[in-house]
Amino acid sequence: MLPAFVRAHESAGREGILIISSYNPDTRRMSSFITEFEQRIVGSDIPCDIYVETLECKGIADAAQWISQIDNLISRYEDRSLRAVVLLGQEAWASFVSLGCIPEGVMCFSCFASENGVMLPAPPDSLQTWRPRAIDYRVMCDSLNRVGGMLNRYDIRRNIDLIRSLYPQVENIALVTDNTYGGISLQALVREEWENYPDLNLVLVDSREGEETAFRTYATLPPRSAVMLGTWRVGSDGEFFMQRSLNDLVQNNPRVPVFSVTGTGIGDTAIGGYVPEYENGAEVIANQIRKYYDTDDIEDAHFHTSKSLYLFDSRKLKEWKIAEYALPKGSVIEDTMAAKLSKYSHYIELLVAGILLLVLGFLMMVDDRFGLLPVAYLLAFIFLLVGFGSLIVAFGMRRADRELRRQERD
């Protein structure tokens, strides 16, 4: 059975909040949400114990199992005065919606999910060719009370218009998706949107057809093609791709410009795209639960939709010779190398400190054992070294902070 992580002590007479994570709750994104959510619930004096369970989702072939697990988990925790269910990730949210019922008196919230989706489960005998119809969760859930949370919006039309504005001669656009619920649901959304573009040829690069087939399809894209990246995590066998798999895919046909619908590849392989501003959602959901306890009105749950922005990699803009004035107004241009420097700045500081300590220890050893260096010269050298190292780190951090600021074009 699933491992359970109880993040609050169960107390007699207290109600329960169940968090169901699509993936390992110790991953950075999931653990960040859980930590902030717990802090806000405890800080608001909401009398609830919090329980965390995980589905450990990967490939779409396990969809029927996800639905069964969601059903079993909710049934199990209903005996603990369950008051709210928080579903983290596309798979957990879609599996819950596919159940078709909401426990009486329980509020249900989504986070790290999208407005678009498909109904589960997938047909087990035709997973590779499954082409489900796209659904809109906001419309679908309008008739349901006690449902809310955060939903991300993927704007396909804006990305197509962006590509055509930069490459007016484009005749083919390839969509890259994988063998996950997110990949299949995004593909369904794109196919639905493509009905508005009869003059454009949609090419599907789908990992469900096998990695070899996907690589061949990408490599043989004809001239006047562009690419939209969606998701690329899981292969046709249900196993995760190697970290460099997306890079290898794109390098199969380096003459094709690459954009992103989801943010995947920006900072590495993609020029940019119109992508969601992903939010944690913990504050939004905790506030709705708190309002329920303040007003005793369970009908106030509602959805918040993420904002989006035009985001570009400055390095890729230079590589493809795209001028900033050609980008949409309000575009955000990031220096991804500076972003990586900022991400690892703490480790850089530790490395500098470690080197200084090693040098200090060595020099002290030399001085103590052999008396080769006068103390005055030793101290002067150490202070000089520390000052020089600090100067380098400070300069690097100032440069990173300056270049990481998102510059909006007037």
JOSULVEN-V622897 format. One record per run of one state. SS is the DSSP state (2 for helix, 1 for strand, 0 for the rest). FROM is the first residue (numbers start at 1). TO is the last residue. If there is no record, write none. Layout:
BEGIN
<<SS & FROM & TO> <SS & FROM & TO>>
END
This chain:
BEGIN
<<0 & 1 & 3> <1 & 4 & 6> <0 & 7 & 14> <1 & 15 & 21> <0 & 22 & 27> <2 & 28 & 43> <0 & 44 & 47> <1 & 48 & 54> <0 & 55 & 59> <2 & 60 & 78> <0 & 79 & 81> <1 & 82 & 88> <0 & 89 & 89> <2 & 90 & 99> <0 & 100 & 106> <1 & 107 & 114> <0 & 115 & 115> <1 & 116 & 117> <0 & 118 & 126> <2 & 127 & 129> <0 & 130 & 134> <1 & 135 & 136> <2 & 137 & 141> <0 & 142 & 146> <1 & 147 & 152> <0 & 153 & 155> <2 & 156 & 166> <0 & 167 & 171> <1 & 172 & 177> <0 & 178 & 180> <2 & 181 & 196> <0 & 197 & 200> <1 & 201 & 206> <2 & 207 & 209> <0 & 210 & 210> <2 & 211 & 219> <0 & 220 & 224> <1 & 225 & 229> <0 & 230 & 233> <1 & 234 & 234> <0 & 235 & 239> <1 & 240 & 240> <0 & 241 & 244> <2 & 245 & 251> <0 & 252 & 256> <1 & 257 & 260> <0 & 261 & 265> <1 & 266 & 266> <0 & 267 & 269> <1 & 270 & 270> <0 & 271 & 271> <1 & 272 & 276> <0 & 277 & 281> <2 & 282 & 295> <0 & 296 & 297> <2 & 298 & 300> <0 & 301 & 302> <1 & 303 & 305> <0 & 306 & 307> <1 & 308 & 313> <2 & 314 & 319> <0 & 320 & 323> <2 & 324 & 326> <0 & 327 & 331> <1 & 332 & 334> <0 & 335 & 335> <2 & 336 & 343> <0 & 344 & 344> <2 & 345 & 370> <0 & 371 & 374> <2 & 375 & 404> <0 & 405 & 406> <1 & 407 & 408> <0 & 409 & 410>>
END
